[in-house]
Amino acid sequence: MKPTAETPAADGIDEGKRLVRAGGDKGLSLAERLTDRFHRLTWRTPIHSIRLKGRYPLKLIAVPDDPLFGDVERGQALLAGKLSFRGESHVIEGLDLRSFAPRPAMADYVHSFAWLRDLSSVATRAQAAPVAEGLMERWLAAHGEKITAQAWRPDLWGRRILFWTAHAPLILSSTDLIYRSKVLNALARGARHIDGSADKAPAGNARVAAWCGVIAAGLLIPGGDPRRAFGESGLSRALGSALFEDGGVVSRSPEALLDIVMLLAMLRETYAARRLLLPEVMEEALARMVPALLGVCHADRGLSSWQGGGPVPAEQVAQVITASGVRTRPLRQACDWGYQRLTAGTTVLIMDAAPPPVARVVEGGCASTLAFEFSDGAARIIVNCGGARAADARLPTPLIEGLRTTAAHSTLTLADSNSTAIHSDGTLGRGVAELELSRQESENASRIEASHDGYVRRFGFVHRRQLILTAEGRELRGDDVLLPQGRRRRTGTTPFTIRFHLGPGVEASPTADSLGAVLRVPGGAIWQFRSRGESLAIEESLWIDSDGRPVATQQLVIAGAAEAGGATVSWSLKRAR
């Protein structure tokens, strides 16, 4: 996405902007896919095996700290003999990682060794080391010598090096010298592997993770100064392609941005273990990322749900931000990153005001343009269903894919279709290409007005949404307008639906005239929703929580039909108590 005007200063408000989805619906070309496949095939050649040979370290130069706390439930499961992640569980006893074929999320969890953080968070070294060493032996037997496409992905090797070195006491406590030499030899081989493969990882989080691993190996394996310098140069390039100028990540996923901040926070500890400072280019990236991340957090500092991510709890976000070392305010307007933030009193509104991410930088993206989330203190009142890429493994695939649709977000859906096409391969296709944005601030209220062209080609309408939040935060007013545009002339009417998915615990009761609803919010507040001119229905919905599990909720639904000349629906949400 490229704004046609100069990008404003970090926390400035720009009154007018047109955002364009550059490269939009084109994923990786056939040539790029073939090149990637050929590169992976070279991993199995004798030449690549020769590249991986060499001396292995007898010990690490230093052991960095892991700045983050793990998941207690998953850690306890490990102590009980089970690998557990997002609803999928496997008994460790008898587990053969040669034939292990879990879902992708579980596979990444196992092969990245992120489970070491969970294990170390619930057990002493004496309790955790046997579990960690047992799983390490299984992994080495299956993947230590044999290079496989999954386990030897550059991004997983990058994360693996970070976790192996940060939790070295758990995997290198054994007095078995043969076992220790196997671990250290695998570490050295993995470092040599990503020396030549890090830049081949997909742009974004994967490439950043791979280069972080290169640098960590350079810092902690003896004789690694050349590798460290090489890795710093590579990471600088990777961050340049992964981040917008305003600090957001190109996939437009808050969870992905949180992940990159976490990776750099771990890397900071690796430098600290050598009594070195994080290089300036990485400090500068963190200084841009943290405000952007805070900008998509609600008042409780938990993440809002966008682009397939879930509502990461405030405690987890706070840990990562503390580890980043950056103290700053939330970014209110992020045009490239694409999220607008309004705050007043105890309320926070976050709006998706940019085209969706381009197909080549994300899989599993969502058609969420002009949707918003709204919270009052700790209570989330209006939300998106969220969680398409963070959902529990036990959920049906059609349901998970449905979480990516426009209808799963709090915005207008025209003719029961997505504002941007969702392809079966996980990429986003044609739809929203341009978005007009205007924002104004005054003493009495803050206003955002935005429109997108996602329905012009098919239905001949632009969707324009205006949101006004009063200065005290007690009233939110909205207008959803369909404006005729384009060459396509329609006869008859086109049905539309405006959905407002309610947060967990919010109870809706209809008013007698069927034009409104009373919303009872956890904590005791009461909000009144009113629709002007169109009837309002209360229907079932769901919300994916921070553990990826579906929570039964409700949604407010305004249904209508647009004539050839368009349609306008006005609505308001006002705090009554």
KOLNU-581604 format. One record per residue (C-alpha): z, x, y; residue number from 1; residue in one letter. Coordinates in Angstrom, 3 decimals, padded with zeros to 6 digits. Each point is the difference from the previous one (the first is absolute). Example, Ala and Ser with C-alpha at 12.3 -4.5 7.8 and 13.67 -1.06 7.14 Angstrom:
BEGIN
       up     east    north num residuo
  007.800  012.300 -004.500   1       a
 -000.660  001.370  003.440   2       s
! end
This chain:
BEGIN
       up     east    north num residuo
  000.000  000.000  000.000   1       m
 -001.000  001.382  003.345   2       k
  001.189 -001.464  003.296   3       p
 -002.720 -000.122  002.633   4       t
  002.438  000.935  002.773   5       a
  002.254  003.021  000.332   6       e
  003.062 -000.212 -002.223   7       t
  003.153 -000.650  002.085   8       p
  003.047  002.200  000.158   9       a
  002.419 -000.264 -002.908  10       a
  002.076 -002.941  001.186  11       d
 -002.293 -001.350  002.697  12       g
 -001.469 -003.497  000.106  13       i
 -003.758 -000.262  000.321  14       d
 -001.126 -003.407  001.250  15       e
 -003.439 -000.162 -001.567  16       g
 -001.604  001.617 -003.027  17       k
 -002.841 -000.503 -002.469  18       r
  000.633  001.416 -003.459  19       l
 -002.878  000.696 -002.353  20       v
  000.179  000.467 -003.766  21       r
 -002.009  003.214 -000.263  22       a
 -001.414  000.553 -003.483  23       g
  001.399 -003.397 -000.981  24       g
 -001.109 -001.288 -003.383  25       d
 -001.526  003.198 -001.385  26       k
  002.092  001.645 -002.687  27       g
 -000.655  003.391 -001.549  28       l
 -003.692  000.613 -000.545  29       s
 -001.465  000.528 -003.460  30       l
 -000.464  003.678  000.789  31       a
  003.647  000.329  001.036  32       e
  001.174 -001.748 -003.165  33       r
 -002.178  002.212 -002.191  34       l
  001.225  003.127  001.807  35       t
  003.610 -001.032 -000.583  36       d
 -000.678 -000.719 -003.668  37       r
 -001.757  003.324 -000.451  38       f
  002.920  001.813  001.637  39       h
  002.423 -001.640 -002.432  40       r
 -002.205  000.970 -002.928  41       l
  000.186  003.654  001.093  42       t
  003.750 -000.120 -000.652  43       w
 -000.759  000.049 -003.723  44       r
 -002.278  003.036  000.096  45       t
  000.969  003.499 -001.120  46       p
 -000.646  001.262  003.544  47       i
  002.693 -002.271  001.410  48       h
  002.380  001.017 -002.781  49       s
 -000.515  003.631  000.960  50       i
  000.792 -000.856  003.641  51       r
  003.356 -001.426 -001.091  52       l
  001.048  003.148 -001.852  53       k
  002.284  002.554  001.563  54       g
  003.589  001.102  000.250  55       r
  002.650 -002.642  000.267  56       y
  003.225  000.381  001.994  57       p
  003.248  000.878 -001.728  58       l
  001.839 -002.132  002.528  59       k
 -000.483 -001.836  003.279  60       l
  000.693  001.753  003.303  61       i
  002.151 -002.956  001.164  62       a
  000.842 -003.575 -000.897  63       v
 -000.473 -002.527  002.814  64       p
  002.032 -003.160  000.413  65       d
 -001.472 -003.437 -000.566  66       d
  000.816 -001.784  003.279  67       p
 -000.244 -003.484 -001.486  68       l
  002.122 -002.094 -002.345  69       f
 -001.597 -001.564 -003.044  70       g
  000.007 -003.464 -001.504  71       d
  003.308 -000.682 -001.723  72       v
 -001.319 -002.604 -002.419  73       e
 -002.814  002.224 -001.207  74       r
  002.376  002.954 -000.250  75       g
  002.430 -001.950 -002.155  76       q
 -002.870 -001.102 -002.213  77       a
 -000.890  003.658 -000.570  78       l
  003.577  000.757 -001.043  79       l
 -000.258 -002.937 -002.388  80       a
 -003.151  001.470 -001.539  81       g
 -002.709 -001.995  001.794  82       k
 -002.739  000.686  002.504  83       l
 -000.131 -003.007  002.284  84       s
 -002.238 -000.664  003.006  85       f
 -001.105 -003.252  001.685  86       r
  000.658 -002.229 -002.962  87       g
 -001.407  002.352 -002.640  88       e
  002.370  001.738 -002.414  89       s
 -000.420  002.536 -002.823  90       h
  002.571  001.416 -002.418  91       v
  000.100  003.776  000.297  92       i
  000.993  000.657 -003.616  93       e
 -003.180  000.462 -002.014  94       g
 -002.205 -000.125  003.114  95       l
 -003.219  001.978 -000.487  96       d
 -001.562  000.784  003.373  97       l
 -003.280  000.926 -001.714  98       r
 -000.671 -003.674 -000.727  99       s
  002.065 -001.409  002.862 100       f
 -002.128 -002.626  001.808 101       a
  002.120 -001.911  002.512 102       p
 -001.162 -001.810  003.111 103       r
 -001.145  002.266  002.852 104       p
  003.221 -000.324  002.025 105       a
  002.166  000.989 -002.967 106       m
 -002.371  002.834 -000.921 107       a
  000.275  001.458  003.493 108       d
  003.788 -000.354 -000.082 109       y
  000.230  001.902 -003.293 110       v
 -002.565  002.724  000.719 111       h
  001.199  000.668  003.554 112       s
  003.558  000.535 -001.299 113       f
  001.286 -002.205  002.819 114       a
  002.484 -001.266 -002.573 115       w
  001.921  003.280  000.421 116       l
  001.239 -001.298  003.370 117       r
  001.225 -003.237 -001.600 118       d
  001.718  001.864 -002.803 119       l
  001.745  002.481  002.278 120       s
  001.313 -002.861  002.153 121       s
  002.099 -001.551 -002.759 122       v
  001.134  002.898 -002.164 123       a
  001.579  003.416  000.082 124       t
 -002.031  003.038 -000.911 125       r
  001.623  000.110 -003.420 126       a
 -000.902 -003.652 -000.663 127       q
 -003.507  000.089  001.448 128       a
 -001.315  003.353 -001.271 129       a
 -000.388 -001.043 -003.681 130       p
 -001.996 -003.078  001.029 131       v
 -002.166  001.960  002.436 132       a
 -000.630  002.853 -002.430 133       e
 -000.814 -002.416 -002.813 134       g
 -002.662 -001.742  002.090 135       l
 -001.265  003.347  001.255 136       m
 -000.485  001.241 -003.561 137       e
 -001.971 -003.142 -000.852 138       r
 -002.182  000.447  003.080 139       w
 -000.635  003.685 -000.702 140       l
 -000.939 -000.748 -003.593 141       a
 -002.555 -002.581  001.131 142       a
 -001.307  001.443  003.276 143       h
  001.346  003.514  000.552 144       g
 -003.054  001.686 -001.508 145       e
 -002.515 -002.829 -000.322 146       k
 -001.583 -001.035  003.288 147       i
 -000.441 -003.766  000.295 148       t
 -001.471 -002.051  002.857 149       a
  003.169 -002.043  000.547 150       q
  002.794  002.541 -000.364 151       a
 -001.868  002.799  001.790 152       w
 -001.087 -001.989  003.039 153       r
  000.482  002.263  003.061 154       p
  002.254 -002.496  001.781 155       d
  002.268 -000.318 -003.044 156       l
  000.220  003.774 -000.332 157       w
  000.950  000.195  003.664 158       g
  002.808 -002.529 -000.430 159       r
  001.019  001.568 -003.312 160       r
  000.477  003.409  001.601 161       i
  002.125 -001.544  002.754 162       l
  002.213 -001.828 -002.515 163       f
  000.187  002.836 -002.534 164       w
  001.143  002.476  002.635 165       t
  002.416 -002.395  001.755 166       a
  001.607 -000.932 -003.324 167       h
 -000.338  003.361 -001.738 168       a
  003.666 -000.024 -001.123 169       p
 -000.775 -003.041 -002.177 170       l
 -003.063  001.441 -001.709 171       i
  000.881  003.711 -000.077 172       l
  003.643 -000.067 -001.119 173       s
 -000.840  000.714 -003.609 174       s
  000.873  003.341 -001.560 175       t
 -003.135 -000.330 -002.161 176       d
 -002.199  002.746  001.458 177       l
 -003.133 -001.285 -001.710 178       i
  000.463 -003.455  001.570 179       y
  000.669  001.530  003.439 180       r
 -003.103  002.176 -000.229 181       s
 -002.097 -003.067 -000.896 182       k
  001.250 -001.866  003.073 183       v
 -000.609  002.917  002.350 184       l
 -003.384  000.730 -001.565 185       n
 -001.017 -003.656  000.464 186       a
  001.147  000.198  003.618 187       l
 -002.133  003.081  000.623 188       a
 -003.026 -001.536 -001.751 189       r
  000.369 -003.182  001.991 190       g
  000.136  001.939  003.265 191       a
 -003.202  001.865 -000.889 192       r
 -001.624 -003.315 -000.935 193       h
  000.632 -001.644  003.362 194       i
 -000.947  003.162  001.887 195       d
 -003.593 -001.009 -000.750 196       g
  000.419 -003.761 -000.394 197       s
  002.168 -001.150  002.905 198       a
 -002.957 -000.583  002.326 199       d
 -001.725 -002.029 -002.717 200       k
  002.804 -002.593 -000.049 201       a
 -000.791 -003.286  001.778 202       p
  000.610  000.127  003.749 203       a
  003.383 -001.328  001.071 204       g
  003.255  000.126 -001.931 205       n
 -001.517  001.614 -003.093 206       a
 -001.444  002.973  001.887 207       r
  003.159  000.439  002.080 208       v
  002.134  000.002 -003.170 209       a
 -002.235  002.600 -001.666 210       a
  000.153  002.390  002.962 211       w
  003.782 -000.445  000.282 212       c
  000.171  001.238 -003.587 213       g
 -002.130  003.043  000.826 214       v
  002.327  000.940  002.860 215       i
  003.158 -000.578 -002.068 216       a
 -001.376  002.271 -002.713 217       a
 -000.826  002.620  002.603 218       g
  003.529 -000.110  001.383 219       l
  001.895 -000.032 -003.290 220       l
 -002.066  002.062 -002.457 221       i
  000.243  003.776  000.578 222       p
 -003.004  001.555  001.718 223       g
 -001.086 -003.297  001.499 224       g
 -000.552  000.891  003.673 225       d
 -003.837 -000.178 -000.215 226       p
  000.251 -003.349 -001.783 227       r
  002.414 -001.292  002.613 228       r
 -002.393  000.886  002.860 229       a
 -002.918 -001.521 -001.919 230       f
  002.056 -003.151 -000.651 231       g
  001.068 -000.396  003.628 232       e
 -003.624  000.065  001.084 233       s
 -000.898 -002.566 -002.665 234       g
  002.865 -002.317  000.876 235       l
 -000.978  000.111  003.662 236       s
 -003.490 -001.235 -000.955 237       r
  001.416 -002.620 -002.374 238       a
  002.288 -001.429  002.683 239       l
 -002.910 -000.082  002.422 240       g
 -002.034 -002.193 -002.347 241       s
  002.966 -002.133 -001.107 242       a
  001.414 -000.969  003.388 243       l
 -001.193 -001.767  003.121 244       f
  000.781  001.555  003.371 245       e
  002.785 -002.541  000.545 246       d
  001.750  001.087 -003.217 247       g
 -001.070 -002.777 -002.344 248       g
 -001.588  000.700 -003.362 249       v
 -003.681 -000.859 -000.535 250       v
  000.766 -002.323 -002.927 251       s
  002.039 -002.079  002.500 252       r
  002.775 -000.364 -002.578 253       s
  003.566  000.422  001.324 254       p
  001.154  001.032 -003.479 255       e
 -002.659  002.717 -000.073 256       a
  001.172  001.280  003.379 257       l
  003.607  000.015 -001.223 258       l
 -001.166  002.033 -003.002 259       d
 -001.655  002.684  002.151 260       i
  003.123  000.298  002.165 261       v
  002.009  000.391 -003.228 262       m
 -002.334  002.744 -001.259 263       l
  000.364  001.966  003.242 264       l
  003.769 -000.522 -000.059 265       a
  000.118  001.556 -003.483 266       m
 -002.233  002.817  001.193 267       l
  002.358  000.597  002.933 268       r
  002.821  000.631 -002.500 269       e
 -002.240  002.436 -001.863 270       t
 -000.480  002.022  003.174 271       y
  003.734 -000.260  000.744 272       a
  000.795  001.445 -003.436 273       a
 -001.835  003.129  001.171 274       r
  001.699 -000.175  003.440 275       r
 -003.320 -000.852  001.616 276       l
 -000.982 -002.733  002.433 277       l
 -002.568 -002.693 -000.745 278       l
 -003.288  001.058  001.669 279       p
 -000.791 -001.560  003.363 280       e
 -003.011 -001.977 -001.248 281       v
  002.222 -001.817 -002.492 282       m
  002.736 -000.581  002.560 283       e
 -002.598 -001.466  002.330 284       e
 -001.289 -002.293 -002.759 285       a
  003.536 -001.237 -000.702 286       l
  000.552 -000.588  003.715 287       a
 -003.009 -002.371 -000.043 288       r
  000.667 -001.637 -003.360 289       m
  003.624 -001.031  000.451 290       v
 -000.570 -002.169  003.127 291       p
 -002.948 -001.659 -001.751 292       a
  002.166 -000.638 -003.059 293       l
  002.836 -001.466  002.071 294       l
 -002.560 -002.206  001.730 295       g
 -000.589 -001.959 -003.220 296       v
  003.711 -000.392 -000.756 297       c
  001.914 -003.191  000.691 298       h
  003.258 -000.131  001.949 299       a
  001.918  001.002 -003.148 300       d
 -002.211  003.145 -000.221 301       r
 -001.564 -001.154 -003.288 302       g
 -003.794  000.207 -000.374 303       l
 -002.203 -003.025  000.505 304       s
 -002.526 -000.816 -002.748 305       s
 -003.578  001.154  000.677 306       w
 -002.982  001.300 -001.962 307       q
  001.563 -000.549 -003.396 308       g
  003.372  001.547  000.785 309       g
  003.351 -001.692 -000.426 310       g
  002.996 -000.402  002.309 311       p
  001.609  003.411 -000.500 312       v
  003.753 -000.388  000.706 313       p
  001.485  001.342  003.210 314       a
  002.235  002.470 -001.873 315       e
 -002.983  001.674 -001.639 316       q
 -001.972  000.152  003.253 317       v
  003.030  001.442  001.799 318       a
  000.375  002.750 -002.603 319       q
 -003.595  001.113  000.444 320       v
  000.148 -000.107  003.802 321       i
  003.274  001.945  000.033 322       t
 -001.531  002.596 -002.309 323       a
 -003.027  000.270  002.305 324       s
  002.227  001.286  002.792 325       g
 -001.785 -002.185  002.585 326       v
  001.960 -002.232  002.362 327       r
 -002.184 -002.378  001.955 328       t
 -000.776 -003.600  000.949 329       r
 -002.356 -002.383 -001.848 330       p
 -003.612  000.099  001.141 331       l
 -000.768 -003.372  001.611 332       r
 -003.781  000.201  000.060 333       q
 -001.998  001.964 -002.547 334       a
 -003.683 -000.713  000.395 335       c
 -001.379  002.328 -002.699 336       d
  002.910 -000.653 -002.376 337       w
 -000.594 -003.623  000.925 338       g
  003.433 -001.583  000.347 339       y
  001.365 -001.663  003.122 340       q
  003.749 -000.363  000.451 341       r
  001.792 -002.484  002.259 342       l
  003.773  000.025  000.410 343       t
  002.281 -002.283  002.022 344       a
  003.670 -000.732 -000.490 345       g
  000.683  000.200 -003.725 346       t
 -003.579 -000.822 -001.032 347       t
 -002.827  002.265 -001.131 348       v
 -003.650 -000.949 -000.500 349       l
 -002.506  002.288 -001.761 350       i
 -003.688 -000.912  000.045 351       m
 -002.996  001.427 -001.841 352       d
 -002.371  000.445  002.945 353       a
 -002.718  002.273 -001.358 354       a
 -002.827 -000.158 -002.547 355       p
  001.025  000.669 -003.613 356       p
 -000.101  003.548 -001.384 357       p
 -003.373  001.372 -000.988 358       v
 -000.925 -000.201 -003.660 359       a
 -000.217  003.745 -000.609 360       r
  003.632  000.728  000.992 361       v
  001.873 -002.741 -001.855 362       v
 -000.048 -002.061 -003.161 363       e
  002.055 -003.155 -000.147 364       g
 -000.344 -000.763  003.718 365       g
  000.641 -003.477  001.376 366       c
 -001.959 -002.459  002.165 367       a
  002.868 -000.520  002.441 368       s
 -001.593  000.207  003.455 369       t
  001.981 -001.904  002.706 370       l
  002.896 -000.783 -002.355 371       a
  003.533  000.554  001.287 372       f
  003.600  000.302 -001.138 373       e
  002.944 -001.219  002.073 374       f
  003.719  000.674 -000.408 375       s
  003.229 -000.946  001.745 376       d
  002.610  002.689 -000.557 377       g
  000.345  000.621 -003.721 378       a
 -001.861 -003.209 -000.930 379       a
 -003.743  000.035 -000.620 380       r
 -001.376 -003.374  001.099 381       i
 -003.792  000.391 -000.282 382       i
 -001.326  002.534 -002.531 383       v
 -002.990  000.945 -002.090 384       n
  000.218 -000.321 -003.776 385       c
 -000.559  003.785 -000.261 386       g
  000.437  002.282 -002.989 387       g
 -003.484  000.106 -001.513 388       a
  000.371  003.737 -000.718 389       r
  003.753 -000.065 -000.506 390       a
  000.350 -003.030 -002.267 391       a
  001.948 -000.212 -003.239 392       d
 -002.182  001.005 -002.958 393       a
  000.834 -003.259 -001.768 394       r
 -001.787 -002.123  002.592 395       l
 -003.419 -001.371 -001.035 396       p
 -002.955  001.956  001.357 397       t
 -001.577 -003.066  001.692 398       p
  003.255 -000.548  001.909 399       l
  000.146  003.638  001.106 400       i
 -003.606 -000.165  001.196 401       e
  000.782 -003.266  001.786 402       g
  002.588  001.827  002.099 403       l
 -002.855  001.857  001.693 404       r
 -001.737 -003.114  001.269 405       t
  000.017 -001.393  003.528 406       t
  001.834 -003.064 -001.309 407       a
  002.926  002.211 -001.070 408       a
  000.521  000.973  003.651 409       h
  001.279 -001.951  002.970 410       s
 -003.289 -000.657  001.731 411       t
 -003.009 -002.344  000.036 412       l
 -002.295 -000.335 -003.014 413       t
 -003.428 -001.564  000.475 414       l
 -001.645 -001.967 -002.827 415       a
  002.510  001.454 -002.489 416       d
 -001.643  003.433  000.265 417       s
  001.191  003.466  000.946 418       n
 -000.639  001.381  003.468 419       s
 -001.093  003.227 -001.738 420       t
 -001.496  000.002 -003.492 421       a
  002.162  001.345 -002.831 422       i
 -001.959  001.742 -002.758 423       h
  000.960  000.152 -003.650 424       s
  000.238  003.811  000.120 425       d
  002.868 -000.249  002.489 426       g
 -001.968  000.816  003.150 427       t
 -000.589 -002.190  003.035 428       l
 -003.556 -001.051  000.830 429       g
 -001.676 -001.749  002.887 430       r
  001.893 -002.141  002.445 431       g
  001.930  001.046  003.081 432       v
 -002.021  002.688  001.776 433       a
  001.202 -000.377  003.598 434       e
  003.208 -001.164  001.579 435       l
  000.615 -000.767  003.672 436       e
  003.559  000.623  001.152 437       l
  001.879 -000.732  003.199 438       s
  003.707  000.474  000.625 439       r
  002.087 -000.752  003.066 440       q
  003.683  000.444  000.808 441       e
  001.964 -001.805  002.741 442       s
  003.604 -000.804  000.841 443       e
 -000.298 -003.450 -001.567 444       n
 -001.991  000.635 -003.162 445       a
 -002.199  002.334 -002.036 446       s
 -003.468 -001.121 -001.057 447       r
 -002.477  001.233 -002.594 448       i
 -003.479 -001.482 -000.250 449       e
 -002.365  001.198 -002.700 450       a
 -003.170 -001.243 -001.672 451       s
 -002.019  001.122 -003.011 452       h
 -003.535 -000.579 -001.266 453       d
  000.786 -000.247 -003.725 454       g
 -001.349 -003.544 -000.285 455       y
 -002.989  000.278  002.352 456       v
 -002.593  001.058 -002.576 457       r
  000.882 -002.733 -002.499 458       r
  001.258 -002.875  002.117 459       f
 -000.949  000.719  003.591 460       g
  003.559  000.116  001.381 461       f
  002.199  002.613  001.644 462       v
  003.733 -000.354 -000.623 463       h
  002.071  000.612  003.116 464       r
  003.808  000.035 -000.120 465       r
  002.384  000.141  002.935 466       q
  003.717  000.685 -000.449 467       l
  002.542 -000.251  002.823 468       i
  003.620  001.056 -000.483 469       l
  002.384 -001.002  002.784 470       t
  002.186  002.651  001.627 471       a
  003.224 -001.172 -001.655 472       e
 -001.684 -000.196 -003.422 473       g
  000.896 -003.639 -000.595 474       r
 -003.539 -001.399 -000.042 475       e
 -003.304  001.083 -001.516 476       l
 -003.106 -001.932  001.035 477       r
 -003.362  000.320 -001.701 478       g
 -003.585 -001.169  000.284 479       d
 -002.556  000.346 -002.793 480       d
 -003.536 -000.621  001.218 481       v
 -003.346 -000.104 -001.815 482       l
 -002.854  000.802  002.386 483       l
 -003.659 -000.463 -000.958 484       p
 -001.945  003.248  000.004 485       q
 -003.064  001.498 -001.603 486       g
 -003.329 -001.371 -001.074 487       r
  001.313 -002.099 -002.850 488       r
  000.127 -003.664  001.010 489       r
  002.077 -002.238 -002.203 490       r
 -000.201 -003.708 -000.422 491       t
  003.042 -002.083 -000.818 492       g
  003.458  001.510 -000.067 493       t
  001.566  003.143 -001.440 494       t
  003.517 -000.296 -001.451 495       p
  002.675  002.463  001.069 496       f
  003.626  000.660 -000.884 497       t
  002.677  001.784  002.004 498       i
  002.849  001.286 -002.138 499       r
  003.468  001.154  001.019 500       f
  001.724  001.462 -003.067 501       h
  003.764 -000.286  000.383 502       l
  002.394  002.817 -000.724 503       g
  002.476  000.023 -002.875 504       p
  002.820 -002.495  000.431 505       g
 -001.674 -001.910  002.845 506       v
  000.191 -003.742 -000.732 507       e
 -002.545 -002.328  001.603 508       a
  000.462 -003.744  000.543 509       s
 -002.796 -002.166  001.447 510       p
  000.473 -002.012  003.179 511       t
 -000.579 -003.757  000.001 512       a
 -003.356  000.233  001.823 513       d
 -001.450  002.554 -002.497 514       s
 -000.841  002.350  002.859 515       l
  002.946  002.327 -000.365 516       g
  002.680  001.514 -002.181 517       a
  003.600  001.090  000.402 518       v
  000.598  003.498 -001.371 519       l
  003.487  000.938 -001.130 520       r
  000.217  003.771 -000.006 521       v
  002.464  002.151 -001.984 522       p
  002.868  000.822  002.327 523       g
  000.181 -003.479  001.521 524       g
 -002.777 -000.030  002.603 525       a
 -002.291 -003.009  000.255 526       i
 -003.594  000.210  001.201 527       w
 -002.366 -002.891  000.686 528       q
 -003.712  000.239 -000.746 529       f
 -002.433 -002.381  001.722 530       r
 -003.721 -000.489 -000.437 531       s
 -001.915 -001.688  002.794 532       r
 -002.709 -002.318 -001.207 533       g
 -000.204  000.845 -003.726 534       e
  002.291 -001.178 -002.793 535       s
  002.316  002.494 -001.641 536       l
  000.714  000.331 -003.719 537       a
  002.716  001.952 -001.787 538       i
 -001.191  001.645 -003.220 539       e
  001.232  002.502 -002.558 540       e
 -000.573  003.709  000.542 541       s
  001.361  003.321 -001.201 542       l
  001.106  003.301  001.455 543       w
  000.009  003.350 -001.799 544       i
  003.380  001.668  000.518 545       d
  000.827  003.700  000.241 546       s
  000.145  000.293 -003.804 547       d
 -003.464 -001.534 -000.401 548       g
  001.378 -003.274 -001.338 549       r
 -001.239 -003.419  001.176 550       p
  002.466 -002.144  001.943 551       v
 -000.717 -003.722  000.281 552       a
 -000.422 -000.996  003.652 553       t
 -001.724 -002.655  002.095 554       q
 -002.895 -000.010  002.427 555       q
 -000.960 -002.145  002.964 556       l
 -003.632 -001.069 -000.211 557       v
 -002.156 -001.452  002.768 558       i
 -003.306 -001.339 -001.334 559       a
 -002.938 -001.150  002.080 560       g
 -003.775  000.033  000.368 561       a
 -002.084  001.725  002.650 562       a
 -002.954 -001.811  001.514 563       e
 -003.103  001.940  001.012 564       a
  001.579  000.585  003.400 565       g
  003.125  001.594 -001.482 566       g
  003.662 -000.969 -000.189 567       a
  003.344  000.819  001.618 568       t
  003.472 -000.279 -001.510 569       v
  003.122  000.669  002.046 570       s
  003.423  000.480 -001.539 571       w
  003.446  001.229  000.954 572       s
  003.104  001.415 -001.647 573       l
  003.187 -000.493  002.000 574       k
  003.586  000.921 -000.720 575       r
  002.244 -003.059  000.163 576       a
  003.275  001.727 -000.896 577       r
! end
